[in-house]
Amino acid sequence: MILEILALILKVGGVAFVVLAALGVLRFADPLQRMHASTKAGTVGAGLVIAGVIVEMRTPDVTLVGLATILFLLLTIPIAGHLLGRATYVSGARLDGLRGVDALQGVLERNPITLEEALDADSERRP
Amino acid sequence: MIVDTTDPFRLASAILLVVVMIPLAAICWRLIVGPTVVDRAVALDMLTGIAVAIAALVVSATGRREFLDVAFGSALISFVGIVALSSFIVRKGRGGK
């Protein structure tokens, strides 16, 4: 009974994190801030829900696949977030939410126009 | 009926499945509205986290263990997809073909 309640708490906490992450993706100002909400809170939310399922089911197969999924999420989402964040900066996306100096200025080569303007210019050049 | 409503914990998982539709709708809104390609890529990344959470909640609402494999598979495919998409964004941002 106690384990079932613990599993329910884990699942409710995970769903709360997922809701907050989606709220961040909906409300923040630029792609990098939205990524900040989605990568961290989204990982914790999905991981907590899977942990709740593991605690609830308590069978070897569910535990094995669940732990593998949590480990995989923790290993891959930072890498995917890093690659997507780098692509965002390099492709010249607008940084509306930036406060203070751009710390990556001169470190990474940055496109002066946004990706949409580059794609528009590309389609005009080749009719 | 797939969900056993006499078990309160299964019913709670089913209710949580309905609650997860709120972030799903928010992410779909971001996916449609954009406004940039990168915003849509971020939304797609987040969509996978929600898909994993939904698959895990289906396991505990119905008791069918196969759906945890679905969660693992969708996490796997999303990683490859995001890596490919970000490499495409970098290439297009540099004016490559």
Backbone of each chain as ProteinMPNN parsed JSONL, in Angstrom:
{"seq_chain_A": "MILEILALILKVGGVAFVVLAALGVLRFADPLQRMHASTKAGTVGAGLVIAGVIVEMRTPDVTLVGLATILFLLLTIPIAGHLLGRATYVSGARLDGLRGVDALQGVLERNPITLEEALDADSERRP", "coords_chain_A": {"N_chain_A": [[0.832, -1.214, 0.0], [1.904, 1.247, 0.883], [3.966, 1.453, -0.951], [2.487, 1.699, -3.287], [1.318, 4.213, -2.903], [3.627, 5.776, -2.822], [4.456, 5.37, -5.457], [2.377, 6.658, -6.776], [2.783, 9.288, -5.905], [5.257, 9.806, -7.115], [4.487, 9.653, -9.811], [2.594, 11.739, -10.018], [4.242, 13.913, -9.4], [6.028, 13.774, -11.58], [4.283, 14.28, -13.745], [3.548, 16.874, -13.057], [5.999, 18.204, -13.424], [6.255, 17.86, -16.203], [4.076, 19.355, -17.103], [4.864, 21.917, -16.247], [7.188, 22.234, -17.769], [6.114, 22.299, -20.353], [4.63, 24.625, -20.12], [6.718, 26.455, -19.886], [7.897, 26.152, -22.459], [5.838, 27.18, -23.929], [5.651, 29.873, -23.08], [8.143, 31.257, -22.882], [10.677, 33.547, -24.267], [12.595, 33.281, -26.435], [14.17, 30.775, -28.638], [16.345, 29.535, -27.206], [15.761, 29.949, -24.495], [13.359, 28.545, -24.368], [14.321, 26.0, -24.856], [15.766, 25.661, -22.537], [13.696, 25.281, -20.685], [12.472, 22.949, -21.734], [14.418, 20.854, -21.935], [15.535, 20.307, -19.314], [13.381, 20.256, -17.31], [11.619, 18.622, -18.699], [13.044, 16.183, -18.944], [13.31, 15.421, -16.22], [10.598, 15.172, -15.566], [9.606, 13.055, -17.299], [11.358, 11.036, -16.46], [10.661, 10.758, -13.723], [8.008, 9.839, -13.944], [8.44, 7.329, -15.146], [9.938, 6.161, -13.109], [7.961, 6.025, -11.144], [6.26, 4.115, -12.339], [7.972, 1.897, -12.28], [8.211, 1.484, -9.485], [5.57, 0.889, -8.947], [4.932, -1.453, -10.47], [6.947, -3.436, -9.93], [8.263, -5.726, -11.106], [10.759, -7.854, -12.636], [11.172, -7.444, -15.462], [9.902, -5.002, -16.095], [11.331, -3.299, -14.394], [13.912, -3.512, -15.454], [13.688, -2.576, -18.171], [12.608, -0.062, -17.631], [14.613, 1.201, -16.052], [16.631, 1.201, -17.955], [15.481, 2.923, -19.818], [15.339, 5.347, -18.344], [18.086, 5.797, -17.879], [18.929, 6.051, -20.512], [17.52, 8.349, -21.304], [18.712, 10.237, -19.575], [21.29, 10.181, -20.582], [21.1, 10.935, -23.303], [19.466, 13.254, -23.709], [20.838, 15.628, -22.738], [22.897, 15.696, -24.686], [21.49, 15.959, -27.106], [20.242, 18.392, -26.539], [22.484, 20.071, -26.333], [23.508, 19.957, -28.981], [21.329, 21.014, -30.394], [21.119, 23.545, -29.229], [23.565, 24.68, -29.951], [23.233, 24.654, -32.721], [21.116, 26.444, -32.867], [22.318, 28.864, -32.02], [24.427, 29.181, -33.893], [23.045, 29.312, -36.302], [21.979, 31.814, -36.223], [19.651, 32.598, -34.837], [17.172, 34.779, -33.344], [17.922, 36.408, -30.282], [15.979, 37.208, -28.098], [15.526, 37.142, -25.363], [17.914, 37.764, -24.167], [19.935, 38.946, -21.584], [22.377, 41.316, -20.712], [25.826, 40.732, -21.763], [26.704, 38.987, -24.827], [28.027, 36.012, -24.346], [29.187, 34.184, -26.039], [30.164, 35.548, -28.166], [32.493, 35.908, -30.747], [33.55, 33.471, -30.056], [32.061, 31.344, -31.165], [31.263, 30.995, -34.59], [28.814, 33.054, -36.018], [25.795, 33.286, -37.799], [24.828, 36.224, -39.532], [22.178, 36.782, -40.37], [18.83, 35.504, -39.782], [17.714, 32.047, -39.887], [15.363, 31.784, -41.337], [15.326, 34.066, -42.979], [17.594, 33.463, -44.48], [16.74, 31.155, -45.808], [14.63, 32.219, -47.295], [16.032, 34.016, -48.979], [17.52, 32.163, -50.333], [15.551, 30.768, -51.768], [14.662, 32.791, -53.422], [16.874, 33.261, -54.988], [17.046, 30.982, -56.509], [14.745, 30.471, -58.687]], "CA_chain_A": [[0.0, 0.0, 0.0], [2.789, 2.415, 0.965], [4.682, 1.557, -2.218], [1.562, 2.222, -4.299], [1.181, 5.664, -2.682], [4.894, 6.371, -3.281], [4.432, 5.377, -6.927], [1.441, 7.709, -7.218], [3.441, 10.589, -5.682], [6.266, 9.97, -8.173], [3.838, 9.916, -11.098], [2.009, 13.088, -9.99], [5.355, 14.853, -9.504], [6.518, 13.762, -12.954], [3.327, 14.976, -14.614], [3.64, 18.307, -12.738], [7.192, 18.723, -14.104], [5.993, 17.923, -17.643], [3.18, 20.5, -17.332], [5.644, 23.155, -16.102], [8.085, 22.342, -18.923], [5.323, 22.74, -21.509], [4.311, 26.037, -19.884], [7.92, 27.203, -20.247], [8.038, 26.165, -23.92], [4.783, 28.044, -24.487], [5.665, 31.265, -22.645], [9.428, 31.947, -22.918], [10.765, 34.526, -25.355], [13.363, 32.869, -27.609], [14.384, 29.321, -28.679], [17.264, 29.012, -26.189], [15.037, 29.886, -23.22], [12.396, 27.438, -24.457], [15.096, 24.776, -24.695], [16.093, 25.584, -21.115], [12.56, 24.668, -19.999], [12.091, 21.614, -22.211], [15.397, 19.781, -21.701], [15.725, 19.913, -17.906], [12.139, 19.855, -16.651], [11.039, 17.501, -19.43], [13.746, 14.949, -18.558], [12.941, 15.044, -14.853], [9.204, 14.736, -15.574], [9.488, 11.72, -17.887], [12.077, 10.099, -15.588], [9.883, 10.497, -12.496], [6.85, 8.998, -14.285], [8.93, 5.954, -15.335], [10.294, 5.655, -11.778], [6.699, 5.65, -10.503], [5.795, 2.848, -12.915], [8.841, 0.832, -11.764], [7.831, 1.232, -8.093], [4.234, 0.307, -8.903], [4.834, -2.807, -11.044], [7.855, -4.294, -9.156], [8.634, -6.985, -11.75], [12.108, -7.681, -13.196], [11.232, -6.917, -16.822], [9.567, -3.573, -16.064], [12.439, -2.595, -13.752], [15.061, -3.465, -16.36], [13.426, -1.672, -19.298], [12.409, 1.282, -17.082], [15.909, 1.785, -15.7], [17.345, 1.461, -19.21], [14.912, 4.132, -20.434], [15.768, 6.526, -17.572], [19.511, 5.993, -18.16], [19.049, 6.536, -21.888], [17.067, 9.745, -21.324], [19.713, 11.081, -18.918], [22.497, 10.262, -21.395], [20.937, 11.51, -24.64], [18.82, 14.568, -23.794], [21.847, 16.7, -22.716], [23.635, 15.76, -25.958], [20.577, 16.529, -28.102], [20.055, 19.801, -26.199], [23.71, 20.79, -26.687], [23.588, 20.092, -30.438], [20.273, 21.912, -30.859], [21.46, 24.889, -28.784], [24.655, 25.147, -30.806], [22.648, 24.936, -34.032], [20.322, 27.667, -32.729], [23.203, 30.031, -31.964], [25.201, 29.319, -35.129], [22.162, 29.662, -37.414], [21.623, 33.218, -36.136], [18.303, 32.847, -34.312], [17.095, 35.99, -32.523], [18.064, 36.162, -28.843], [15.178, 38.27, -27.497], [15.56, 37.101, -23.904], [19.286, 37.897, -23.686], [20.26, 40.059, -20.692], [23.816, 41.436, -20.58], [26.622, 40.529, -22.964], [26.672, 37.69, -25.497], [29.289, 35.402, -23.921], [29.756, 33.363, -27.105], [30.587, 36.398, -29.274], [33.899, 35.686, -31.051], [33.912, 32.079, -29.78], [31.427, 30.574, -32.227], [30.883, 31.771, -35.769], [27.355, 33.199, -35.964], [25.225, 33.818, -39.03], [24.244, 37.536, -39.232], [20.727, 36.787, -40.587], [18.204, 34.307, -39.23], [17.586, 30.918, -40.813], [14.211, 32.011, -42.226], [15.745, 35.009, -44.007], [18.531, 32.754, -45.358], [15.98, 30.254, -46.668], [13.905, 33.056, -48.247], [16.99, 34.487, -49.969], [17.896, 30.998, -51.118], [14.489, 30.422, -52.716], [14.571, 33.845, -54.426], [17.998, 33.137, -55.902], [16.761, 29.876, -57.425], [13.296, 30.51, -58.883]], "C_chain_A": [[0.87, 1.269, 0.0], [3.544, 2.605, -0.354], [3.785, 2.09, -3.322], [1.416, 3.737, -4.163], [2.451, 6.38, -3.12], [4.936, 6.457, -4.8], [3.519, 6.478, -7.448], [2.06, 9.098, -7.049], [4.47, 10.851, -6.777], [5.618, 10.33, -9.504], [3.232, 11.321, -11.134], [3.103, 14.142, -10.098], [5.893, 14.928, -10.922], [5.598, 14.513, -13.896], [3.367, 16.479, -14.345], [4.854, 18.924, -13.428], [6.953, 18.86, -15.605], [5.099, 19.113, -17.962], [3.965, 21.805, -17.25], [6.593, 23.347, -17.279], [7.328, 22.835, -20.146], [4.924, 24.203, -21.361], [5.506, 26.915, -20.251], [8.1, 27.284, -21.752], [7.018, 27.105, -24.537], [5.06, 29.52, -24.228], [6.995, 31.996, -22.837], [9.645, 32.657, -24.255], [11.501, 34.009, -26.589], [13.7, 31.367, -27.529], [15.289, 28.788, -27.571], [16.593, 28.941, -24.826], [14.03, 28.75, -23.227], [13.105, 26.109, -24.279], [15.471, 24.548, -23.243], [14.953, 24.933, -20.334], [12.385, 23.215, -20.42], [13.112, 20.549, -21.838], [15.414, 19.357, -20.232], [14.429, 19.426, -17.268], [11.485, 18.676, -17.363], [11.691, 16.179, -19.071], [13.325, 14.487, -17.183], [11.508, 14.525, -14.82], [9.051, 13.32, -16.103], [10.179, 10.683, -17.008], [11.297, 9.764, -14.338], [8.675, 9.619, -12.787], [7.294, 7.547, -14.451], [9.32, 5.344, -13.983], [9.038, 5.238, -11.008], [6.166, 4.339, -11.022], [6.634, 1.683, -12.388], [8.429, 0.464, -10.34], [6.473, 0.543, -8.027], [4.23, -1.152, -9.357], [5.699, -3.811, -10.264], [8.059, -5.669, -9.788], [9.97, -6.777, -12.455], [12.123, -7.045, -14.575], [10.921, -5.421, -16.858], [10.715, -2.774, -15.458], [13.609, -2.42, -14.717], [14.834, -2.45, -17.486], [13.256, -0.237, -18.789], [13.725, 1.943, -16.725], [16.723, 2.091, -16.953], [16.816, 2.744, -19.865], [15.356, 5.39, -19.703], [17.229, 6.842, -17.87], [19.706, 6.584, -19.552], [18.623, 7.994, -21.997], [18.134, 10.65, -20.729], [20.974, 11.212, -19.757], [22.277, 11.067, -22.669], [20.351, 12.916, -24.643], [19.814, 15.71, -23.624], [22.594, 16.839, -24.033], [22.761, 16.401, -27.027], [20.367, 18.015, -27.826], [21.269, 20.634, -26.563], [23.782, 21.029, -28.187], [22.56, 21.087, -30.948], [20.554, 23.353, -30.44], [22.565, 25.491, -29.619], [24.119, 25.505, -32.186], [21.833, 26.221, -33.982], [21.21, 28.891, -32.792], [23.885, 30.254, -33.305], [24.309, 29.772, -36.277], [21.615, 31.079, -37.297], [20.21, 33.49, -35.664], [18.307, 34.072, -33.399], [17.14, 35.625, -31.043], [17.324, 37.264, -28.088], [15.325, 38.305, -25.977], [16.933, 37.356, -23.327], [19.427, 39.131, -22.801], [21.783, 40.115, -20.556], [24.529, 41.089, -21.87], [26.418, 39.129, -23.512], [28.02, 37.002, -25.245], [29.946, 34.588, -25.02], [30.245, 34.192, -28.286], [32.091, 36.235, -29.509], [34.353, 34.268, -30.771], [33.368, 31.174, -30.878], [31.091, 31.507, -33.383], [29.36, 31.817, -35.864], [26.86, 33.848, -37.24], [24.564, 35.166, -38.733], [22.738, 37.581, -39.453], [20.132, 35.484, -40.053], [18.031, 33.25, -40.319], [16.449, 31.144, -41.799], [14.58, 32.966, -43.347], [16.7, 34.344, -44.991], [17.77, 31.84, -46.311], [15.183, 31.031, -47.703], [14.828, 33.53, -49.358], [17.388, 33.346, -50.896], [16.83, 30.679, -52.167], [14.305, 31.511, -53.765], [15.684, 33.728, -55.461], [17.751, 32.028, -56.924], [15.258, 29.795, -57.673], [12.742, 29.172, -59.373]], "O_chain_A": [[0.629, 2.215, -0.749], [3.743, 3.726, -0.821], [4.236, 2.837, -4.19], [1.391, 4.46, -5.159], [2.387, 7.456, -3.715], [5.379, 7.454, -5.37], [3.835, 7.149, -8.431], [1.902, 9.971, -7.902], [4.558, 11.958, -7.307], [6.112, 11.186, -10.238], [3.334, 12.018, -12.144], [2.937, 15.145, -10.791], [6.183, 16.016, -11.42], [6.053, 15.285, -14.741], [3.237, 17.279, -15.272], [4.769, 20.032, -13.958], [7.382, 19.836, -16.22], [5.314, 19.806, -18.956], [3.77, 22.701, -18.071], [6.791, 24.47, -17.744], [7.823, 23.68, -20.892], [4.88, 24.942, -22.345], [5.344, 27.98, -20.848], [8.419, 28.348, -22.281], [7.294, 27.753, -25.547], [4.736, 30.353, -25.074], [7.004, 33.222, -22.948], [8.929, 32.426, -25.23], [11.059, 34.279, -27.706], [13.536, 30.755, -26.473], [15.038, 27.705, -27.043], [16.816, 27.991, -24.075], [13.856, 28.065, -22.219], [12.581, 25.197, -23.64], [15.499, 23.415, -22.764], [15.194, 24.132, -19.431], [12.175, 22.343, -19.577], [12.726, 19.443, -21.46], [15.316, 18.166, -19.937], [14.375, 18.314, -16.744], [10.869, 17.826, -16.72], [11.008, 15.168, -18.908], [13.018, 13.312, -16.982], [11.222, 13.548, -14.128], [8.442, 12.473, -15.449], [9.663, 9.581, -16.823], [11.266, 8.605, -13.924], [8.337, 8.748, -11.986], [6.626, 6.633, -13.968], [9.07, 4.164, -13.734], [9.043, 4.226, -10.306], [5.668, 3.524, -10.246], [6.101, 0.616, -12.084], [8.309, -0.717, -10.013], [6.244, -0.293, -7.153], [3.605, -1.998, -8.718], [5.241, -4.914, -9.966], [8.032, -6.677, -9.082], [10.294, -5.652, -12.836], [12.975, -6.202, -14.855], [11.587, -4.661, -17.56], [11.042, -1.692, -15.947], [14.216, -1.352, -14.8], [15.669, -1.578, -17.727], [13.708, 0.705, -19.44], [13.943, 3.109, -17.051], [17.418, 3.105, -17.019], [17.585, 3.545, -20.395], [15.709, 6.386, -20.334], [17.585, 8.0, -18.088], [20.521, 7.483, -19.757], [19.266, 8.786, -22.686], [18.441, 11.703, -21.288], [21.667, 12.226, -19.674], [23.166, 11.81, -23.085], [20.709, 13.713, -25.51], [19.663, 16.716, -24.316], [22.898, 17.952, -24.462], [23.214, 17.274, -27.767], [20.318, 18.817, -28.758], [21.134, 21.76, -27.042], [24.074, 22.138, -28.634], [22.857, 21.905, -31.818], [20.269, 24.284, -31.193], [22.519, 26.673, -29.962], [24.495, 26.527, -32.759], [21.848, 27.004, -34.932], [20.918, 29.844, -33.514], [23.923, 31.378, -33.806], [24.751, 30.533, -37.138], [20.864, 31.518, -38.168], [19.619, 34.502, -36.04], [19.313, 34.371, -32.756], [16.496, 34.674, -30.601], [17.95, 38.15, -27.506], [15.257, 39.374, -25.371], [17.129, 37.19, -22.124], [19.079, 40.237, -23.215], [22.42, 39.09, -20.314], [23.934, 41.137, -22.947], [26.023, 38.21, -22.795], [29.029, 37.361, -25.852], [31.145, 34.321, -24.95], [30.689, 33.639, -29.291], [32.882, 36.404, -28.58], [35.439, 33.882, -31.203], [34.089, 30.355, -31.448], [30.69, 32.653, -33.182], [28.69, 30.786, -35.802], [27.428, 34.835, -37.71], [23.803, 35.26, -37.77], [22.061, 38.357, -38.778], [20.838, 34.488, -39.891], [18.183, 33.527, -41.509], [16.545, 30.749, -42.961], [14.223, 32.75, -44.505], [16.641, 34.611, -46.191], [18.11, 31.755, -47.491], [15.054, 30.594, -48.846], [14.475, 33.463, -50.535], [17.57, 33.543, -52.097], [17.153, 30.358, -53.31], [13.851, 31.227, -54.873], [15.495, 34.04, -56.637], [18.194, 32.123, -58.068], [14.558, 29.107, -56.929], [11.536, 29.044, -59.586]]}, "seq_chain_B": "MIVDTTDPFRLASAILLVVVMIPLAAICWRLIVGPTVVDRAVALDMLTGIAVAIAALVVSATGRREFLDVAFGSALISFVGIVALSSFIVRKGRGGK", "coords_chain_B": {"N_chain_B": [[-13.793, -2.886, -20.703], [-10.741, -1.081, -20.803], [-9.253, 0.205, -18.809], [-9.192, -0.543, -15.441], [-11.542, 0.588, -13.458], [-12.265, 0.14, -10.857], [-10.039, -0.11, -9.311], [-8.375, 2.161, -7.395], [-5.776, 3.22, -7.837], [-5.139, 2.622, -10.476], [-7.138, 4.116, -11.672], [-6.32, 6.656, -10.913], [-3.978, 6.859, -12.432], [-5.136, 6.868, -14.941], [-6.488, 9.302, -14.834], [-4.298, 11.002, -14.629], [-3.296, 10.589, -17.167], [-5.16, 12.014, -18.642], [-4.583, 14.566, -17.695], [-2.051, 14.964, -18.776], [-2.618, 15.638, -21.338], [-2.8, 18.407, -21.431], [-0.088, 19.66, -21.422], [0.573, 18.426, -23.866], [-1.154, 19.648, -25.705], [-0.218, 22.281, -25.46], [2.406, 22.028, -26.447], [1.875, 21.208, -29.062], [0.667, 23.504, -30.001], [2.89, 25.275, -29.963], [4.406, 23.937, -31.849], [2.922, 24.322, -34.158], [2.641, 27.135, -34.369], [5.228, 28.15, -34.265], [7.684, 30.63, -33.9], [9.93, 30.164, -35.516], [12.118, 27.827, -37.283], [13.788, 26.597, -35.443], [12.371, 26.831, -33.062], [10.319, 25.035, -33.562], [11.8, 22.69, -33.694], [12.657, 22.484, -31.031], [10.171, 22.147, -29.82], [9.483, 19.682, -30.894], [11.415, 18.076, -29.699], [10.607, 18.257, -27.022], [8.134, 17.08, -27.276], [8.711, 14.371, -27.452], [9.519, 13.751, -24.859], [7.051, 14.017, -23.587], [5.681, 11.989, -24.927], [7.044, 9.742, -23.982], [6.348, 9.917, -21.266], [3.562, 9.576, -21.482], [3.416, 6.956, -22.543], [4.514, 5.54, -20.389], [2.597, 6.083, -18.431], [0.407, 4.796, -19.535], [1.212, 2.17, -19.203], [0.924, 1.895, -16.4], [-1.762, 2.457, -16.116], [-3.191, 0.527, -17.564], [-1.836, -1.833, -17.085], [-0.389, -3.195, -18.983], [2.677, -4.324, -19.994], [4.056, -3.929, -22.349], [4.082, -1.368, -23.298], [6.115, 0.061, -22.132], [8.325, -0.593, -23.604], [7.638, 0.772, -25.876], [7.992, 3.386, -24.962], [10.785, 3.392, -24.578], [11.652, 2.952, -27.224], [10.655, 5.258, -28.545], [12.089, 7.267, -27.281], [14.626, 6.621, -28.176], [14.454, 6.954, -31.015], [13.842, 9.648, -31.179], [16.196, 10.897, -30.301], [18.053, 10.363, -32.376], [16.671, 11.686, -34.414], [16.694, 14.398, -33.543], [19.422, 14.964, -33.538], [20.006, 14.725, -36.289], [18.336, 16.749, -37.273], [19.441, 19.057, -36.056], [21.939, 19.12, -37.198], [21.189, 19.624, -39.819], [20.1, 22.211, -39.479], [22.37, 23.694, -38.751], [23.879, 23.465, -41.109], [22.221, 24.706, -43.048], [22.093, 27.244, -41.889], [24.622, 28.2, -42.3], [24.551, 28.774, -44.931], [24.913, 26.712, -46.648], [24.339, 24.062, -49.068]], "CA_chain_B": [[-13.087, -1.618, -20.434], [-9.304, -1.363, -20.692], [-8.791, 0.67, -17.498], [-9.991, -1.092, -14.337], [-11.871, 1.775, -12.661], [-12.489, -0.184, -9.443], [-8.765, 0.052, -8.615], [-8.162, 3.62, -7.349], [-4.478, 3.647, -8.354], [-5.254, 2.613, -11.946], [-7.976, 5.257, -12.036], [-5.485, 7.86, -10.773], [-3.1, 6.915, -13.604], [-5.944, 7.275, -16.096], [-6.741, 10.745, -14.703], [-3.036, 11.666, -14.981], [-3.197, 10.564, -18.632], [-5.953, 13.134, -19.16], [-3.881, 15.809, -17.359], [-0.901, 15.108, -19.678], [-3.07, 16.234, -22.602], [-2.588, 19.871, -21.385], [1.206, 19.959, -22.065], [0.579, 17.981, -25.265], [-1.791, 20.706, -26.493], [0.669, 23.448, -25.466], [3.533, 21.75, -27.34], [1.374, 21.212, -30.437], [0.502, 24.926, -30.346], [4.219, 25.803, -30.274], [4.848, 23.27, -33.073], [2.21, 24.892, -35.305], [2.846, 28.58, -34.463], [6.646, 28.42, -34.503], [7.684, 31.174, -35.261], [11.098, 29.795, -36.33], [12.38, 26.393, -37.434], [14.405, 26.091, -34.223], [11.295, 26.671, -32.085], [9.614, 23.78, -33.871], [12.686, 21.579, -33.309], [12.586, 22.392, -29.568], [8.871, 21.571, -29.488], [9.536, 18.26, -31.255], [12.213, 17.449, -28.651], [9.76, 18.168, -25.823], [7.033, 16.156, -27.582], [9.145, 13.015, -27.148], [9.429, 13.567, -23.41], [5.645, 13.798, -23.262], [5.3, 10.668, -25.437], [7.585, 8.757, -23.041], [5.52, 9.968, -20.059], [2.255, 8.987, -21.797], [3.569, 5.503, -22.655], [4.709, 5.006, -19.039], [1.316, 6.158, -17.707], [-0.458, 3.736, -20.078], [1.62, 0.927, -18.527], [0.362, 1.774, -15.054], [-3.229, 2.533, -16.15], [-3.775, -0.701, -18.096], [-1.097, -3.013, -16.655], [0.272, -3.871, -20.109], [4.091, -3.918, -19.893], [4.694, -3.702, -23.657], [4.158, 0.05, -23.62], [7.397, 0.6, -21.686], [9.208, -0.717, -24.776], [7.291, 1.883, -26.765], [8.657, 4.568, -24.409], [12.217, 3.287, -24.875], [11.85, 3.138, -28.66], [10.431, 6.638, -28.984], [13.231, 8.051, -26.801], [15.756, 6.302, -29.066], [14.271, 7.533, -32.346], [13.876, 11.1, -31.062], [17.591, 11.342, -30.204], [18.613, 10.361, -33.728], [16.0, 12.723, -35.183], [17.135, 15.736, -33.143], [20.804, 15.135, -34.011], [19.951, 14.979, -37.73], [17.698, 18.053, -37.504], [20.328, 20.162, -35.698], [22.999, 19.194, -38.213], [20.571, 20.317, -40.968], [19.961, 23.641, -39.173], [23.711, 24.292, -38.822], [24.307, 23.53, -42.5], [21.429, 25.731, -43.722], [22.424, 28.541, -41.318], [25.884, 28.67, -42.886], [24.337, 29.046, -46.331], [25.282, 25.562, -47.457], [23.233, 23.468, -49.834]], "C_chain_B": [[-11.611, -1.892, -20.167], [-8.804, -0.964, -19.31], [-9.754, 0.146, -16.431], [-10.316, 0.047, -13.364], [-12.162, 1.443, -11.199], [-11.209, -0.065, -8.627], [-8.421, 1.544, -8.576], [-6.836, 4.067, -7.943], [-4.454, 3.64, -9.874], [-6.07, 3.801, -12.418], [-7.181, 6.557, -11.955], [-4.545, 7.992, -11.969], [-3.87, 7.346, -14.835], [-6.238, 8.773, -16.053], [-5.477, 11.529, -15.068], [-2.826, 11.676, -16.494], [-3.991, 11.706, -19.243], [-5.238, 14.455, -18.891], [-2.721, 16.053, -18.329], [-1.319, 15.692, -21.031], [-2.868, 17.755, -22.615], [-1.213, 20.238, -21.959], [1.267, 19.536, -23.52], [-0.038, 19.052, -26.159], [-0.887, 21.927, -26.589], [1.814, 23.246, -26.449], [3.074, 21.741, -28.787], [1.136, 22.647, -30.912], [1.839, 25.537, -30.752], [4.733, 25.221, -31.594], [4.185, 23.896, -34.301], [2.605, 26.357, -35.486], [4.301, 28.916, -34.781], [7.221, 29.429, -33.53], [8.881, 30.742, -36.108], [11.232, 28.276, -36.4], [12.917, 25.808, -36.123], [13.36, 25.904, -33.124], [10.561, 25.352, -32.306], [10.47, 22.584, -33.497], [12.658, 21.378, -31.797], [11.267, 21.747, -29.146], [8.849, 20.076, -29.787], [10.317, 17.475, -30.2], [11.37, 17.219, -27.403], [8.622, 17.164, -26.021], [7.43, 14.712, -27.25], [9.115, 12.736, -25.661], [8.007, 13.293, -22.979], [5.197, 12.418, -23.737], [5.801, 9.569, -24.508], [6.727, 8.725, -21.775], [4.162, 9.326, -20.306], [2.358, 7.467, -21.873], [3.734, 4.871, -21.276], [3.395, 5.034, -18.248], [0.334, 5.115, -18.231], [-0.106, 2.397, -19.445], [0.923, 0.817, -17.19], [-1.162, 1.892, -15.062], [-3.848, 1.221, -16.615], [-3.07, -1.958, -17.613], [-0.429, -3.761, -17.791], [1.715, -3.389, -20.181], [4.689, -3.535, -21.228], [4.912, -2.228, -23.906], [5.43, 0.697, -23.097], [8.441, 0.47, -22.795], [8.934, 0.384, -25.786], [7.987, 3.161, -26.301], [10.139, 4.557, -24.764], [12.475, 3.557, -26.354], [11.66, 4.572, -29.091], [11.531, 7.556, -28.475], [14.429, 7.871, -27.725], [15.642, 7.03, -30.402], [14.368, 9.057, -32.281], [15.307, 11.617, -31.007], [18.212, 11.433, -31.582], [18.004, 11.484, -34.559], [16.493, 14.108, -34.843], [18.563, 15.989, -33.609], [20.819, 15.456, -35.502], [19.4, 16.369, -38.01], [18.656, 19.19, -37.166], [21.493, 20.249, -36.673], [22.476, 19.883, -39.472], [20.483, 21.813, -40.717], [21.316, 24.335, -39.268], [24.13, 24.482, -40.271], [23.555, 24.635, -43.243], [21.774, 27.124, -43.204], [23.719, 29.09, -41.873], [25.764, 28.939, -44.363], [24.758, 27.906, -47.232], [24.086, 25.007, -48.195], [22.842, 22.138, -49.22]], "O_chain_B": [[-11.261, -2.802, -19.415], [-8.024, -1.694, -18.697], [-10.964, 0.36, -16.506], [-9.478, 0.429, -12.547], [-12.293, 2.351, -10.378], [-11.26, 0.065, -7.404], [-8.194, 2.14, -9.629], [-6.749, 5.163, -8.496], [-3.849, 4.51, -10.502], [-5.75, 4.422, -13.431], [-7.331, 7.445, -12.795], [-4.33, 9.095, -12.472], [-3.356, 8.086, -15.674], [-6.241, 9.441, -17.087], [-5.548, 12.571, -15.72], [-2.264, 12.621, -17.047], [-3.57, 12.302, -20.234], [-5.264, 15.361, -19.725], [-2.429, 17.198, -18.672], [-0.478, 16.184, -21.783], [-2.773, 18.346, -23.69], [-1.145, 21.042, -22.888], [1.925, 20.189, -24.331], [0.48, 19.339, -27.238], [-0.785, 22.546, -27.648], [2.166, 24.159, -27.196], [3.799, 22.216, -29.662], [1.372, 22.97, -32.076], [1.923, 26.234, -31.763], [5.405, 25.907, -32.364], [4.804, 23.993, -35.361], [2.874, 26.792, -36.606], [4.566, 29.879, -35.5], [7.252, 29.104, -32.343], [8.855, 30.937, -37.323], [10.557, 27.54, -35.68], [12.567, 24.694, -35.734], [13.434, 24.952, -32.347], [10.227, 24.645, -31.355], [9.947, 21.57, -33.036], [12.638, 20.242, -31.323], [11.234, 20.914, -28.241], [8.27, 19.295, -29.033], [9.943, 16.357, -29.845], [11.403, 16.145, -26.802], [8.198, 16.49, -25.082], [6.591, 13.921, -26.818], [8.742, 11.645, -25.23], [7.763, 12.449, -22.117], [4.428, 11.744, -23.051], [5.1, 8.587, -24.262], [6.41, 7.651, -21.264], [3.654, 8.608, -19.445], [1.504, 6.758, -21.34], [3.177, 3.807, -21.006], [3.113, 4.113, -17.483], [-0.485, 4.601, -17.47], [-0.986, 1.58, -19.177], [0.38, -0.239, -16.863], [-1.804, 1.465, -14.102], [-4.909, 0.832, -16.127], [-3.632, -3.049, -17.712], [0.059, -4.871, -17.582], [1.969, -2.204, -20.398], [5.73, -2.878, -21.263], [5.825, -1.856, -24.643], [5.801, 1.776, -23.561], [9.331, 1.311, -22.919], [9.84, 0.871, -26.463], [8.505, 3.927, -27.114], [10.691, 5.569, -25.194], [13.397, 4.293, -26.706], [12.421, 5.069, -29.921], [11.882, 8.525, -29.148], [15.152, 8.821, -28.022], [16.6, 7.646, -30.868], [14.899, 9.692, -33.192], [15.613, 12.655, -31.594], [18.824, 12.442, -31.931], [18.706, 12.157, -35.315], [16.695, 14.926, -35.741], [18.89, 17.099, -34.03], [21.547, 16.346, -35.94], [19.914, 17.088, -38.867], [18.702, 20.187, -37.887], [21.985, 21.343, -36.947], [23.205, 20.631, -40.123], [20.753, 22.609, -41.617], [21.409, 25.439, -39.803], [24.673, 25.526, -40.632], [24.162, 25.412, -43.98], [21.757, 28.088, -43.969], [23.91, 30.305, -41.919], [26.751, 29.295, -45.007], [24.942, 28.092, -48.435], [22.953, 25.432, -47.972], [21.93, 21.474, -49.713]]}, "name": "protein", "num_of_chains": 2, "seq": "MILEILALILKVGGVAFVVLAALGVLRFADPLQRMHASTKAGTVGAGLVIAGVIVEMRTPDVTLVGLATILFLLLTIPIAGHLLGRATYVSGARLDGLRGVDALQGVLERNPITLEEALDADSERRPMIVDTTDPFRLASAILLVVVMIPLAAICWRLIVGPTVVDRAVALDMLTGIAVAIAALVVSATGRREFLDVAFGSALISFVGIVALSSFIVRKGRGGK"}
